[in-house]
Amino acid sequence: MRQSGRTTKQIIEAPRDAVFVWCANDLDYPRRLAKSFQREDLTIVGPTWITDERWRGAKLTGIVVDHFTRFNMAEWESYLQALTRVRP
């Protein structure tokens, strides 16, 4: 379902300085959307951020995965490991 406002809600409600995982590697739209809601504190990344394990060693305030993102089993495992880095 497109244009339902779920991504907007996720961006608005994301913890300050969180990582927002977009469903694709083209990040122009989610970055513009975040900027329109003064959420430039968010780090907008593509799904490869999870699988490339760029979260290793990072101190994260939150990880928000866009509702349209579809992870395979290995990506889910990496995501669950990345959540261990979250320190609100």
PDB file of N, CA, C and O in Angstrom:
ATOM      1  N   MET A   1       0.843  -1.173   0.000  1.00  0.00           N
ATOM      2  CA  MET A   1       0.000   0.000   0.000  1.00  0.00           C
ATOM      3  C   MET A   1       0.889   1.238   0.000  1.00  0.00           C
ATOM      4  O   MET A   1       1.748   1.377   0.871  1.00  0.00           O
ATOM      5  N   ARG A   2       0.703   2.116  -0.939  1.00  0.00           N
ATOM      6  CA  ARG A   2       1.494   3.320  -1.076  1.00  0.00           C
ATOM      7  C   ARG A   2       0.678   4.521  -0.622  1.00  0.00           C
ATOM      8  O   ARG A   2      -0.553   4.502  -0.643  1.00  0.00           O
ATOM      9  N   GLN A   3       1.382   5.558  -0.214  1.00  0.00           N
ATOM     10  CA  GLN A   3       0.761   6.824   0.170  1.00  0.00           C
ATOM     11  C   GLN A   3      -0.143   6.709   1.389  1.00  0.00           C
ATOM     12  O   GLN A   3      -1.127   7.440   1.496  1.00  0.00           O
ATOM     13  N   SER A   4       0.175   5.802   2.310  1.00  0.00           N
ATOM     14  CA  SER A   4      -0.659   5.633   3.494  1.00  0.00           C
ATOM     15  C   SER A   4      -0.183   6.494   4.658  1.00  0.00           C
ATOM     16  O   SER A   4      -0.898   6.651   5.648  1.00  0.00           O
ATOM     17  N   GLY A   5       1.022   7.055   4.545  1.00  0.00           N
ATOM     18  CA  GLY A   5       1.546   7.881   5.622  1.00  0.00           C
ATOM     19  C   GLY A   5       2.341   7.107   6.658  1.00  0.00           C
ATOM     20  O   GLY A   5       2.801   7.690   7.640  1.00  0.00           O
ATOM     21  N   ARG A   6       2.513   5.817   6.462  1.00  0.00           N
ATOM     22  CA  ARG A   6       3.238   5.012   7.453  1.00  0.00           C
ATOM     23  C   ARG A   6       4.713   5.415   7.536  1.00  0.00           C
ATOM     24  O   ARG A   6       5.268   5.491   8.632  1.00  0.00           O
ATOM     25  N   THR A   7       5.347   5.672   6.402  1.00  0.00           N
ATOM     26  CA  THR A   7       6.751   6.093   6.421  1.00  0.00           C
ATOM     27  C   THR A   7       6.885   7.434   7.113  1.00  0.00           C
ATOM     28  O   THR A   7       7.800   7.627   7.913  1.00  0.00           O
ATOM     29  N   THR A   8       5.991   8.360   6.821  1.00  0.00           N
ATOM     30  CA  THR A   8       6.010   9.667   7.478  1.00  0.00           C
ATOM     31  C   THR A   8       5.904   9.497   8.981  1.00  0.00           C
ATOM     32  O   THR A   8       6.656  10.120   9.731  1.00  0.00           O
ATOM     33  N   LYS A   9       4.990   8.667   9.425  1.00  0.00           N
ATOM     34  CA  LYS A   9       4.805   8.429  10.860  1.00  0.00           C
ATOM     35  C   LYS A   9       6.074   7.829  11.465  1.00  0.00           C
ATOM     36  O   LYS A   9       6.488   8.221  12.556  1.00  0.00           O
ATOM     37  N   GLN A  10       6.685   6.887  10.764  1.00  0.00           N
ATOM     38  CA  GLN A  10       7.911   6.274  11.271  1.00  0.00           C
ATOM     39  C   GLN A  10       9.028   7.315  11.402  1.00  0.00           C
ATOM     40  O   GLN A  10       9.766   7.316  12.387  1.00  0.00           O
ATOM     41  N   ILE A  11       9.147   8.180  10.426  1.00  0.00           N
ATOM     42  CA  ILE A  11      10.193   9.216  10.463  1.00  0.00           C
ATOM     43  C   ILE A  11       9.930  10.186  11.604  1.00  0.00           C
ATOM     44  O   ILE A  11      10.846  10.530  12.350  1.00  0.00           O
ATOM     45  N   ILE A  12       8.706  10.621  11.742  1.00  0.00           N
ATOM     46  CA  ILE A  12       8.367  11.583  12.800  1.00  0.00           C
ATOM     47  C   ILE A  12       8.603  10.982  14.179  1.00  0.00           C
ATOM     48  O   ILE A  12       9.095  11.666  15.076  1.00  0.00           O
ATOM     49  N   GLU A  13       8.262   9.721  14.356  1.00  0.00           N
ATOM     50  CA  GLU A  13       8.342   9.081  15.673  1.00  0.00           C
ATOM     51  C   GLU A  13       9.684   8.416  15.971  1.00  0.00           C
ATOM     52  O   GLU A  13       9.873   7.874  17.060  1.00  0.00           O
ATOM     53  N   ALA A  14      10.606   8.450  15.030  1.00  0.00           N
ATOM     54  CA  ALA A  14      11.914   7.817  15.243  1.00  0.00           C
ATOM     55  C   ALA A  14      12.656   8.507  16.384  1.00  0.00           C
ATOM     56  O   ALA A  14      12.527   9.717  16.564  1.00  0.00           O
ATOM     57  N   PRO A  15      13.433   7.745  17.156  1.00  0.00           N
ATOM     58  CA  PRO A  15      14.244   8.369  18.207  1.00  0.00           C
ATOM     59  C   PRO A  15      15.233   9.373  17.606  1.00  0.00           C
ATOM     60  O   PRO A  15      15.662   9.229  16.461  1.00  0.00           O
ATOM     61  N   ARG A  16      15.579  10.369  18.377  1.00  0.00           N
ATOM     62  CA  ARG A  16      16.548  11.366  17.922  1.00  0.00           C
ATOM     63  C   ARG A  16      17.861  10.665  17.555  1.00  0.00           C
ATOM     64  O   ARG A  16      18.327   9.787  18.282  1.00  0.00           O
ATOM     65  N   ASP A  17      18.443  11.055  16.439  1.00  0.00           N
ATOM     66  CA  ASP A  17      19.723  10.538  15.937  1.00  0.00           C
ATOM     67  C   ASP A  17      19.691   9.056  15.565  1.00  0.00           C
ATOM     68  O   ASP A  17      20.740   8.414  15.515  1.00  0.00           O
ATOM     69  N   ALA A  18      18.521   8.514  15.308  1.00  0.00           N
ATOM     70  CA  ALA A  18      18.387   7.101  14.933  1.00  0.00           C
ATOM     71  C   ALA A  18      18.824   6.869  13.491  1.00  0.00           C
ATOM     72  O   ALA A  18      19.018   7.808  12.719  1.00  0.00           O
ATOM     73  N   VAL A  19      18.970   5.604  13.157  1.00  0.00           N
ATOM     74  CA  VAL A  19      19.204   5.179  11.781  1.00  0.00           C
ATOM     75  C   VAL A  19      17.856   4.747  11.219  1.00  0.00           C
ATOM     76  O   VAL A  19      17.132   3.964  11.834  1.00  0.00           O
ATOM     77  N   PHE A  20      17.531   5.270  10.041  1.00  0.00           N
ATOM     78  CA  PHE A  20      16.294   4.902   9.358  1.00  0.00           C
ATOM     79  C   PHE A  20      16.676   4.077   8.136  1.00  0.00           C
ATOM     80  O   PHE A  20      17.325   4.582   7.219  1.00  0.00           O
ATOM     81  N   VAL A  21      16.271   2.802   8.122  1.00  0.00           N
ATOM     82  CA  VAL A  21      16.599   1.895   7.022  1.00  0.00           C
ATOM     83  C   VAL A  21      15.473   1.964   5.991  1.00  0.00           C
ATOM     84  O   VAL A  21      14.352   1.516   6.232  1.00  0.00           O
ATOM     85  N   TRP A  22      15.806   2.539   4.837  1.00  0.00           N
ATOM     86  CA  TRP A  22      14.862   2.668   3.743  1.00  0.00           C
ATOM     87  C   TRP A  22      14.792   1.347   2.982  1.00  0.00           C
ATOM     88  O   TRP A  22      15.714   0.536   3.072  1.00  0.00           O
ATOM     89  N   CYS A  23      13.728   1.122   2.244  1.00  0.00           N
ATOM     90  CA  CYS A  23      13.497  -0.155   1.568  1.00  0.00           C
ATOM     91  C   CYS A  23      14.319  -0.336   0.292  1.00  0.00           C
ATOM     92  O   CYS A  23      14.304  -1.418  -0.294  1.00  0.00           O
ATOM     93  N   ALA A  24      15.024   0.686  -0.142  1.00  0.00           N
ATOM     94  CA  ALA A  24      15.823   0.605  -1.373  1.00  0.00           C
ATOM     95  C   ALA A  24      17.109   1.411  -1.175  1.00  0.00           C
ATOM     96  O   ALA A  24      17.278   2.094  -0.165  1.00  0.00           O
ATOM     97  N   ASN A  25      18.005   1.319  -2.149  1.00  0.00           N
ATOM     98  CA  ASN A  25      19.259   2.050  -2.018  1.00  0.00           C
ATOM     99  C   ASN A  25      19.205   3.464  -2.588  1.00  0.00           C
ATOM    100  O   ASN A  25      20.157   4.224  -2.413  1.00  0.00           O
ATOM    101  N   ASP A  26      18.125   3.834  -3.260  1.00  0.00           N
ATOM    102  CA  ASP A  26      17.923   5.208  -3.708  1.00  0.00           C
ATOM    103  C   ASP A  26      17.349   5.978  -2.526  1.00  0.00           C
ATOM    104  O   ASP A  26      16.196   5.767  -2.150  1.00  0.00           O
ATOM    105  N   LEU A  27      18.138   6.861  -1.943  1.00  0.00           N
ATOM    106  CA  LEU A  27      17.782   7.502  -0.676  1.00  0.00           C
ATOM    107  C   LEU A  27      17.251   8.921  -0.818  1.00  0.00           C
ATOM    108  O   LEU A  27      16.991   9.583   0.187  1.00  0.00           O
ATOM    109  N   ASP A  28      17.087   9.394  -2.035  1.00  0.00           N
ATOM    110  CA  ASP A  28      16.644  10.777  -2.238  1.00  0.00           C
ATOM    111  C   ASP A  28      15.284  11.046  -1.585  1.00  0.00           C
ATOM    112  O   ASP A  28      15.143  12.007  -0.828  1.00  0.00           O
ATOM    113  N   TYR A  29      14.298  10.216  -1.868  1.00  0.00           N
ATOM    114  CA  TYR A  29      12.950  10.447  -1.324  1.00  0.00           C
ATOM    115  C   TYR A  29      12.918  10.441   0.208  1.00  0.00           C
ATOM    116  O   TYR A  29      12.405  11.396   0.792  1.00  0.00           O
ATOM    117  N   PRO A  30      13.440   9.415   0.884  1.00  0.00           N
ATOM    118  CA  PRO A  30      13.343   9.440   2.350  1.00  0.00           C
ATOM    119  C   PRO A  30      14.132  10.594   2.976  1.00  0.00           C
ATOM    120  O   PRO A  30      13.743  11.116   4.021  1.00  0.00           O
ATOM    121  N   ARG A  31      15.234  10.991   2.345  1.00  0.00           N
ATOM    122  CA  ARG A  31      15.998  12.137   2.868  1.00  0.00           C
ATOM    123  C   ARG A  31      15.208  13.426   2.728  1.00  0.00           C
ATOM    124  O   ARG A  31      15.202  14.253   3.640  1.00  0.00           O
ATOM    125  N   ARG A  32      14.538  13.606   1.587  1.00  0.00           N
ATOM    126  CA  ARG A  32      13.696  14.798   1.404  1.00  0.00           C
ATOM    127  C   ARG A  32      12.529  14.785   2.379  1.00  0.00           C
ATOM    128  O   ARG A  32      12.168  15.819   2.941  1.00  0.00           O
ATOM    129  N   LEU A  33      11.940  13.611   2.576  1.00  0.00           N
ATOM    130  CA  LEU A  33      10.818  13.481   3.504  1.00  0.00           C
ATOM    131  C   LEU A  33      11.259  13.823   4.928  1.00  0.00           C
ATOM    132  O   LEU A  33      10.583  14.578   5.627  1.00  0.00           O
ATOM    133  N   ALA A  34      12.382  13.271   5.350  1.00  0.00           N
ATOM    134  CA  ALA A  34      12.893  13.565   6.693  1.00  0.00           C
ATOM    135  C   ALA A  34      13.176  15.054   6.850  1.00  0.00           C
ATOM    136  O   ALA A  34      12.858  15.644   7.882  1.00  0.00           O
ATOM    137  N   LYS A  35      13.764  15.652   5.840  1.00  0.00           N
ATOM    138  CA  LYS A  35      14.065  17.096   5.897  1.00  0.00           C
ATOM    139  C   LYS A  35      12.783  17.915   6.018  1.00  0.00           C
ATOM    140  O   LYS A  35      12.755  18.916   6.735  1.00  0.00           O
ATOM    141  N   SER A  36      11.730  17.505   5.330  1.00  0.00           N
ATOM    142  CA  SER A  36      10.468  18.254   5.367  1.00  0.00           C
ATOM    143  C   SER A  36       9.836  18.243   6.757  1.00  0.00           C
ATOM    144  O   SER A  36       9.007  19.097   7.070  1.00  0.00           O
ATOM    145  N   PHE A  37      10.225  17.282   7.588  1.00  0.00           N
ATOM    146  CA  PHE A  37       9.722  17.206   8.963  1.00  0.00           C
ATOM    147  C   PHE A  37      10.798  17.555   9.981  1.00  0.00           C
ATOM    148  O   PHE A  37      10.708  17.191  11.153  1.00  0.00           O
ATOM    149  N   GLN A  38      11.833  18.277   9.506  1.00  0.00           N
ATOM    150  CA  GLN A  38      12.941  18.707  10.370  1.00  0.00           C
ATOM    151  C   GLN A  38      13.574  17.533  11.115  1.00  0.00           C
ATOM    152  O   GLN A  38      13.914  17.650  12.293  1.00  0.00           O
ATOM    153  N   ARG A  39      13.729  16.406  10.429  1.00  0.00           N
ATOM    154  CA  ARG A  39      14.353  15.223  11.019  1.00  0.00           C
ATOM    155  C   ARG A  39      15.705  14.955  10.356  1.00  0.00           C
ATOM    156  O   ARG A  39      16.031  13.822  10.001  1.00  0.00           O
ATOM    157  N   GLU A  40      16.469  16.012  10.204  1.00  0.00           N
ATOM    158  CA  GLU A  40      17.800  15.888   9.613  1.00  0.00           C
ATOM    159  C   GLU A  40      18.780  15.210  10.560  1.00  0.00           C
ATOM    160  O   GLU A  40      19.914  14.921  10.179  1.00  0.00           O
ATOM    161  N   ASP A  41      18.346  14.954  11.804  1.00  0.00           N
ATOM    162  CA  ASP A  41      19.162  14.211  12.760  1.00  0.00           C
ATOM    163  C   ASP A  41      19.234  12.729  12.402  1.00  0.00           C
ATOM    164  O   ASP A  41      20.142  12.025  12.844  1.00  0.00           O
ATOM    165  N   LEU A  42      18.285  12.258  11.606  1.00  0.00           N
ATOM    166  CA  LEU A  42      18.258  10.841  11.232  1.00  0.00           C
ATOM    167  C   LEU A  42      19.337  10.530  10.208  1.00  0.00           C
ATOM    168  O   LEU A  42      19.641  11.343   9.336  1.00  0.00           O
ATOM    169  N   THR A  43      19.903   9.354  10.328  1.00  0.00           N
ATOM    170  CA  THR A  43      20.814   8.840   9.310  1.00  0.00           C
ATOM    171  C   THR A  43      19.990   7.908   8.444  1.00  0.00           C
ATOM    172  O   THR A  43      19.526   6.866   8.906  1.00  0.00           O
ATOM    173  N   ILE A  44      19.808   8.286   7.180  1.00  0.00           N
ATOM    174  CA  ILE A  44      18.997   7.499   6.254  1.00  0.00           C
ATOM    175  C   ILE A  44      19.934   6.575   5.477  1.00  0.00           C
ATOM    176  O   ILE A  44      20.882   7.034   4.839  1.00  0.00           O
ATOM    177  N   VAL A  45      19.662   5.276   5.537  1.00  0.00           N
ATOM    178  CA  VAL A  45      20.513   4.292   4.872  1.00  0.00           C
ATOM    179  C   VAL A  45      19.657   3.322   4.071  1.00  0.00           C
ATOM    180  O   VAL A  45      18.452   3.206   4.292  1.00  0.00           O
ATOM    181  N   GLY A  46      20.295   2.634   3.145  1.00  0.00           N
ATOM    182  CA  GLY A  46      19.632   1.584   2.384  1.00  0.00           C
ATOM    183  C   GLY A  46      19.735   0.257   3.113  1.00  0.00           C
ATOM    184  O   GLY A  46      20.421   0.164   4.131  1.00  0.00           O
ATOM    185  N   PRO A  47      19.070  -0.763   2.613  1.00  0.00           N
ATOM    186  CA  PRO A  47      19.071  -2.065   3.285  1.00  0.00           C
ATOM    187  C   PRO A  47      20.453  -2.709   3.349  1.00  0.00           C
ATOM    188  O   PRO A  47      20.683  -3.572   4.197  1.00  0.00           O
ATOM    189  N   THR A  48      21.364  -2.317   2.484  1.00  0.00           N
ATOM    190  CA  THR A  48      22.706  -2.898   2.536  1.00  0.00           C
ATOM    191  C   THR A  48      23.452  -2.485   3.801  1.00  0.00           C
ATOM    192  O   THR A  48      24.437  -3.126   4.165  1.00  0.00           O
ATOM    193  N   TRP A  49      23.007  -1.433   4.474  1.00  0.00           N
ATOM    194  CA  TRP A  49      23.617  -1.023   5.748  1.00  0.00           C
ATOM    195  C   TRP A  49      23.549  -2.169   6.750  1.00  0.00           C
ATOM    196  O   TRP A  49      24.469  -2.355   7.545  1.00  0.00           O
ATOM    197  N   ILE A  50      22.466  -2.933   6.715  1.00  0.00           N
ATOM    198  CA  ILE A  50      22.306  -4.075   7.617  1.00  0.00           C
ATOM    199  C   ILE A  50      23.253  -5.199   7.227  1.00  0.00           C
ATOM    200  O   ILE A  50      23.994  -5.704   8.070  1.00  0.00           O
ATOM    201  N   THR A  51      23.237  -5.592   5.969  1.00  0.00           N
ATOM    202  CA  THR A  51      24.017  -6.753   5.537  1.00  0.00           C
ATOM    203  C   THR A  51      25.510  -6.466   5.472  1.00  0.00           C
ATOM    204  O   THR A  51      26.320  -7.376   5.644  1.00  0.00           O
ATOM    205  N   ASP A  52      25.883  -5.219   5.226  1.00  0.00           N
ATOM    206  CA  ASP A  52      27.308  -4.856   5.210  1.00  0.00           C
ATOM    207  C   ASP A  52      27.852  -4.674   6.621  1.00  0.00           C
ATOM    208  O   ASP A  52      29.047  -4.456   6.820  1.00  0.00           O
ATOM    209  N   GLU A  53      26.952  -4.767   7.593  1.00  0.00           N
ATOM    210  CA  GLU A  53      27.295  -4.653   9.015  1.00  0.00           C
ATOM    211  C   GLU A  53      28.029  -3.354   9.343  1.00  0.00           C
ATOM    212  O   GLU A  53      28.965  -3.342  10.143  1.00  0.00           O
ATOM    213  N   ARG A  54      27.594  -2.263   8.715  1.00  0.00           N
ATOM    214  CA  ARG A  54      28.180  -0.951   9.000  1.00  0.00           C
ATOM    215  C   ARG A  54      27.807  -0.458  10.390  1.00  0.00           C
ATOM    216  O   ARG A  54      28.309   0.570  10.847  1.00  0.00           O
ATOM    217  N   TRP A  55      26.943  -1.178  11.047  1.00  0.00           N
ATOM    218  CA  TRP A  55      26.518  -0.841  12.406  1.00  0.00           C
ATOM    219  C   TRP A  55      27.487  -1.375  13.451  1.00  0.00           C
ATOM    220  O   TRP A  55      27.430  -0.963  14.610  1.00  0.00           O
ATOM    221  N   ARG A  56      28.372  -2.281  13.065  1.00  0.00           N
ATOM    222  CA  ARG A  56      29.311  -2.878  14.044  1.00  0.00           C
ATOM    223  C   ARG A  56      30.154  -1.783  14.690  1.00  0.00           C
ATOM    224  O   ARG A  56      30.722  -0.931  14.007  1.00  0.00           O
ATOM    225  N   GLY A  57      30.223  -1.823  16.009  1.00  0.00           N
ATOM    226  CA  GLY A  57      31.022  -0.870  16.766  1.00  0.00           C
ATOM    227  C   GLY A  57      30.351   0.479  16.977  1.00  0.00           C
ATOM    228  O   GLY A  57      30.885   1.331  17.688  1.00  0.00           O
ATOM    229  N   ALA A  58      29.196   0.682  16.372  1.00  0.00           N
ATOM    230  CA  ALA A  58      28.497   1.959  16.494  1.00  0.00           C
ATOM    231  C   ALA A  58      27.663   2.001  17.767  1.00  0.00           C
ATOM    232  O   ALA A  58      27.217   0.968  18.265  1.00  0.00           O
ATOM    233  N   LYS A  59      27.461   3.196  18.280  1.00  0.00           N
ATOM    234  CA  LYS A  59      26.515   3.426  19.370  1.00  0.00           C
ATOM    235  C   LYS A  59      25.292   4.071  18.724  1.00  0.00           C
ATOM    236  O   LYS A  59      25.362   5.182  18.200  1.00  0.00           O
ATOM    237  N   LEU A  60      24.191   3.366  18.771  1.00  0.00           N
ATOM    238  CA  LEU A  60      22.979   3.803  18.079  1.00  0.00           C
ATOM    239  C   LEU A  60      21.890   4.161  19.077  1.00  0.00           C
ATOM    240  O   LEU A  60      21.772   3.530  20.128  1.00  0.00           O
ATOM    241  N   THR A  61      21.099   5.167  18.751  1.00  0.00           N
ATOM    242  CA  THR A  61      19.964   5.535  19.607  1.00  0.00           C
ATOM    243  C   THR A  61      18.693   4.817  19.182  1.00  0.00           C
ATOM    244  O   THR A  61      17.711   4.783  19.924  1.00  0.00           O
ATOM    245  N   GLY A  62      18.716   4.250  17.997  1.00  0.00           N
ATOM    246  CA  GLY A  62      17.563   3.516  17.498  1.00  0.00           C
ATOM    247  C   GLY A  62      17.767   3.117  16.052  1.00  0.00           C
ATOM    248  O   GLY A  62      18.540   3.738  15.323  1.00  0.00           O
ATOM    249  N   ILE A  63      17.071   2.081  15.651  1.00  0.00           N
ATOM    250  CA  ILE A  63      17.049   1.642  14.254  1.00  0.00           C
ATOM    251  C   ILE A  63      15.586   1.503  13.873  1.00  0.00           C
ATOM    252  O   ILE A  63      14.843   0.731  14.478  1.00  0.00           O
ATOM    253  N   VAL A  64      15.188   2.252  12.873  1.00  0.00           N
ATOM    254  CA  VAL A  64      13.810   2.188  12.384  1.00  0.00           C
ATOM    255  C   VAL A  64      13.862   1.641  10.967  1.00  0.00           C
ATOM    256  O   VAL A  64      14.550   2.193  10.108  1.00  0.00           O
ATOM    257  N   VAL A  65      13.143   0.567  10.724  1.00  0.00           N
ATOM    258  CA  VAL A  65      13.102  -0.058   9.403  1.00  0.00           C
ATOM    259  C   VAL A  65      11.794   0.339   8.738  1.00  0.00           C
ATOM    260  O   VAL A  65      10.716   0.106   9.285  1.00  0.00           O
ATOM    261  N   ASP A  66      11.890   0.936   7.559  1.00  0.00           N
ATOM    262  CA  ASP A  66      10.690   1.338   6.833  1.00  0.00           C
ATOM    263  C   ASP A  66       9.755   0.146   6.668  1.00  0.00           C
ATOM    264  O   ASP A  66      10.197  -0.973   6.409  1.00  0.00           O
ATOM    265  N   HIS A  67       8.482   0.395   6.819  1.00  0.00           N
ATOM    266  CA  HIS A  67       7.467  -0.659   6.788  1.00  0.00           C
ATOM    267  C   HIS A  67       7.456  -1.446   5.485  1.00  0.00           C
ATOM    268  O   HIS A  67       6.977  -2.580   5.458  1.00  0.00           O
ATOM    269  N   PHE A  68       7.971  -0.871   4.408  1.00  0.00           N
ATOM    270  CA  PHE A  68       7.941  -1.527   3.100  1.00  0.00           C
ATOM    271  C   PHE A  68       9.178  -2.391   2.865  1.00  0.00           C
ATOM    272  O   PHE A  68       9.248  -3.097   1.859  1.00  0.00           O
ATOM    273  N   THR A  69      10.149  -2.347   3.769  1.00  0.00           N
ATOM    274  CA  THR A  69      11.377  -3.116   3.627  1.00  0.00           C
ATOM    275  C   THR A  69      11.094  -4.597   3.829  1.00  0.00           C
ATOM    276  O   THR A  69      10.368  -4.979   4.747  1.00  0.00           O
ATOM    277  N   ARG A  70      11.666  -5.422   2.973  1.00  0.00           N
ATOM    278  CA  ARG A  70      11.508  -6.866   3.062  1.00  0.00           C
ATOM    279  C   ARG A  70      12.889  -7.486   3.239  1.00  0.00           C
ATOM    280  O   ARG A  70      13.703  -7.468   2.315  1.00  0.00           O
ATOM    281  N   PHE A  71      13.153  -8.031   4.416  1.00  0.00           N
ATOM    282  CA  PHE A  71      14.424  -8.687   4.703  1.00  0.00           C
ATOM    283  C   PHE A  71      14.298 -10.186   4.492  1.00  0.00           C
ATOM    284  O   PHE A  71      13.249 -10.779   4.741  1.00  0.00           O
ATOM    285  N   ASN A  72      15.397 -10.791   4.023  1.00  0.00           N
ATOM    286  CA  ASN A  72      15.454 -12.249   4.011  1.00  0.00           C
ATOM    287  C   ASN A  72      15.945 -12.699   5.392  1.00  0.00           C
ATOM    288  O   ASN A  72      16.191 -11.858   6.256  1.00  0.00           O
ATOM    289  N   MET A  73      16.088 -13.993   5.608  1.00  0.00           N
ATOM    290  CA  MET A  73      16.442 -14.516   6.924  1.00  0.00           C
ATOM    291  C   MET A  73      17.802 -13.986   7.401  1.00  0.00           C
ATOM    292  O   MET A  73      17.941 -13.598   8.561  1.00  0.00           O
ATOM    293  N   ALA A  74      18.788 -13.967   6.527  1.00  0.00           N
ATOM    294  CA  ALA A  74      20.117 -13.479   6.904  1.00  0.00           C
ATOM    295  C   ALA A  74      20.069 -11.995   7.277  1.00  0.00           C
ATOM    296  O   ALA A  74      20.738 -11.563   8.217  1.00  0.00           O
ATOM    297  N   GLU A  75      19.286 -11.230   6.544  1.00  0.00           N
ATOM    298  CA  GLU A  75      19.147  -9.797   6.852  1.00  0.00           C
ATOM    299  C   GLU A  75      18.460  -9.596   8.197  1.00  0.00           C
ATOM    300  O   GLU A  75      18.834  -8.708   8.963  1.00  0.00           O
ATOM    301  N   TRP A  76      17.453 -10.424   8.483  1.00  0.00           N
ATOM    302  CA  TRP A  76      16.789 -10.331   9.788  1.00  0.00           C
ATOM    303  C   TRP A  76      17.765 -10.642  10.912  1.00  0.00           C
ATOM    304  O   TRP A  76      17.753  -9.983  11.952  1.00  0.00           O
ATOM    305  N   GLU A  77      18.599 -11.633  10.707  1.00  0.00           N
ATOM    306  CA  GLU A  77      19.590 -11.980  11.725  1.00  0.00           C
ATOM    307  C   GLU A  77      20.557 -10.825  11.957  1.00  0.00           C
ATOM    308  O   GLU A  77      20.887 -10.506  13.099  1.00  0.00           O
ATOM    309  N   SER A  78      21.013 -10.198  10.868  1.00  0.00           N
ATOM    310  CA  SER A  78      21.903  -9.034  10.997  1.00  0.00           C
ATOM    311  C   SER A  78      21.191  -7.882  11.693  1.00  0.00           C
ATOM    312  O   SER A  78      21.775  -7.193  12.529  1.00  0.00           O
ATOM    313  N   TYR A  79      19.927  -7.681  11.344  1.00  0.00           N
ATOM    314  CA  TYR A  79      19.138  -6.619  11.981  1.00  0.00           C
ATOM    315  C   TYR A  79      19.033  -6.857  13.493  1.00  0.00           C
ATOM    316  O   TYR A  79      19.212  -5.927  14.280  1.00  0.00           O
ATOM    317  N   LEU A  80      18.749  -8.077  13.890  1.00  0.00           N
ATOM    318  CA  LEU A  80      18.640  -8.386  15.316  1.00  0.00           C
ATOM    319  C   LEU A  80      19.969  -8.178  16.031  1.00  0.00           C
ATOM    320  O   LEU A  80      19.991  -7.740  17.181  1.00  0.00           O
ATOM    321  N   GLN A  81      21.066  -8.485  15.366  1.00  0.00           N
ATOM    322  CA  GLN A  81      22.387  -8.213  15.942  1.00  0.00           C
ATOM    323  C   GLN A  81      22.622  -6.704  16.045  1.00  0.00           C
ATOM    324  O   GLN A  81      23.169  -6.225  17.039  1.00  0.00           O
ATOM    325  N   ALA A  82      22.212  -5.963  15.026  1.00  0.00           N
ATOM    326  CA  ALA A  82      22.387  -4.509  15.049  1.00  0.00           C
ATOM    327  C   ALA A  82      21.609  -3.879  16.197  1.00  0.00           C
ATOM    328  O   ALA A  82      22.057  -2.897  16.788  1.00  0.00           O
ATOM    329  N   LEU A  83      20.453  -4.439  16.511  1.00  0.00           N
ATOM    330  CA  LEU A  83      19.657  -3.898  17.621  1.00  0.00           C
ATOM    331  C   LEU A  83      20.404  -3.957  18.963  1.00  0.00           C
ATOM    332  O   LEU A  83      20.108  -3.187  19.876  1.00  0.00           O
ATOM    333  N   THR A  84      21.360  -4.864  19.072  1.00  0.00           N
ATOM    334  CA  THR A  84      22.135  -4.945  20.334  1.00  0.00           C
ATOM    335  C   THR A  84      23.024  -3.730  20.514  1.00  0.00           C
ATOM    336  O   THR A  84      23.532  -3.499  21.612  1.00  0.00           O
ATOM    337  N   ARG A  85      23.223  -2.952  19.466  1.00  0.00           N
ATOM    338  CA  ARG A  85      24.055  -1.736  19.529  1.00  0.00           C
ATOM    339  C   ARG A  85      23.258  -0.512  19.986  1.00  0.00           C
ATOM    340  O   ARG A  85      23.836   0.545  20.239  1.00  0.00           O
ATOM    341  N   VAL A  86      21.942  -0.651  20.091  1.00  0.00           N
ATOM    342  CA  VAL A  86      21.079   0.482  20.447  1.00  0.00           C
ATOM    343  C   VAL A  86      21.186   0.785  21.927  1.00  0.00           C
ATOM    344  O   VAL A  86      20.972  -0.079  22.778  1.00  0.00           O
ATOM    345  N   ARG A  87      21.522   2.027  22.214  1.00  0.00           N
ATOM    346  CA  ARG A  87      21.626   2.545  23.580  1.00  0.00           C
ATOM    347  C   ARG A  87      20.873   3.878  23.637  1.00  0.00           C
ATOM    348  O   ARG A  87      21.455   4.931  23.374  1.00  0.00           O
ATOM    349  N   PRO A  88      19.600   3.834  23.974  1.00  0.00           N
ATOM    350  CA  PRO A  88      18.812   5.090  23.979  1.00  0.00           C
ATOM    351  C   PRO A  88      19.367   6.156  24.918  1.00  0.00           C
ATOM    352  O   PRO A  88      18.804   7.247  25.016  1.00  0.00           O
TER     353      PRO A  88
END
